Amino acid sequence: MNIQAYFSAAAAGIPIVFPVIGLVWWYGKALKLKGSKQYASSLATGTVIGGLYMVTTTRPPAGDWWQVLGYWFGVGMYGLGLGLLASGLYDTGKDLFTRVVSQALGGIIAGLNKNTPAG
């Protein structure tokens, strides 16, 4: 499975990765989760939502226990992948936003310091 499959997986026309990222953001803002607790909640959310998506779009096989085990393993791996993708995208976006804002503010402050008379 390629990473693009997570973005094309949609419920009601909305890629399921976006609500997961939104919930991760909400956990940080509303519930004040930070660091490893936010990562763990992201992973759990992605696993649950990804697992539910897989169960609702594919049917578990009937019969042989080995096929059933393979199906549920695939459901878990899809959910785990979605959780890891969401936490990685959230973290990368947060770092990128911080860098862009600090560079922009740094340039503004440097410009202000140039125009300030000494003294």
Backbone hydrogen bonds, N-H to C=O, Kabsch-Sander energy under -0.5 kcal/mol:
donor,donor_aa,acceptor,acceptor_aa,energy
5,A,2,N,-1.4
6,Y,3,I,-1.1
7,F,3,I,-0.7
8,S,4,Q,-1.7
9,A,5,A,-1.3
10,A,8,S,-0.6
11,A,14,I,-2.3
14,I,11,A,-1.8
16,I,9,A,-2.3
17,V,6,Y,-0.5
18,F,15,P,-1.5
20,V,16,I,-1.2
21,I,17,V,-2.2
22,G,18,F,-2.8
23,L,19,P,-2.5
24,V,20,V,-2.1
25,W,21,I,-2.2
26,W,22,G,-2.5
27,Y,23,L,-2.7
28,G,24,V,-1.5
29,K,25,W,-2.2
30,A,26,W,-2.5
31,L,26,W,-1.2
33,L,27,Y,-2.4
37,K,34,K,-1.3
38,Q,34,K,-0.6
39,Y,35,G,-2.0
40,A,36,S,-2.6
41,S,37,K,-2.2
42,S,38,Q,-2.1
43,L,39,Y,-2.6
44,A,40,A,-2.5
45,T,41,S,-2.6
46,G,42,S,-2.7
47,T,43,L,-2.2
48,V,44,A,-2.5
49,I,45,T,-2.9
50,G,46,G,-2.6
51,G,47,T,-2.2
52,L,48,V,-2.8
53,Y,49,I,-2.4
54,M,50,G,-2.4
55,V,51,G,-2.4
56,T,52,L,-2.3
57,T,53,Y,-1.5
58,T,54,M,-1.9
64,D,62,A,-0.7
68,V,64,D,-1.7
69,L,65,W,-2.6
70,G,66,W,-2.2
71,Y,67,Q,-2.2
72,W,68,V,-2.4
73,F,69,L,-2.3
74,G,70,G,-2.2
75,V,71,Y,-2.2
76,G,72,W,-2.3
77,M,73,F,-2.6
78,Y,74,G,-2.4
79,G,75,V,-2.3
80,L,76,G,-2.7
81,G,77,M,-2.6
82,L,78,Y,-2.3
83,G,79,G,-2.5
84,L,80,L,-2.6
85,L,81,G,-2.6
86,A,82,L,-2.7
87,S,83,G,-2.4
88,G,84,L,-2.3
89,L,85,L,-2.9
90,Y,86,A,-2.5
91,D,87,S,-2.4
92,T,88,G,-2.6
93,G,89,L,-2.6
94,K,90,Y,-2.4
95,D,91,D,-2.4
96,L,92,T,-2.8
97,F,93,G,-2.6
98,T,94,K,-2.2
99,R,95,D,-2.4
100,V,96,L,-2.6
101,V,97,F,-2.6
102,S,98,T,-2.5
103,Q,99,R,-2.4
104,A,100,V,-2.5
105,L,101,V,-3.0
106,G,102,S,-2.3
107,G,103,Q,-2.1
108,I,104,A,-2.1
109,I,105,L,-3.0
110,A,106,G,-2.3
111,G,107,G,-2.1
112,L,108,I,-2.3
113,N,109,I,-2.4
114,K,110,A,-1.6
115,N,111,G,-1.4
116,T,112,L,-0.7
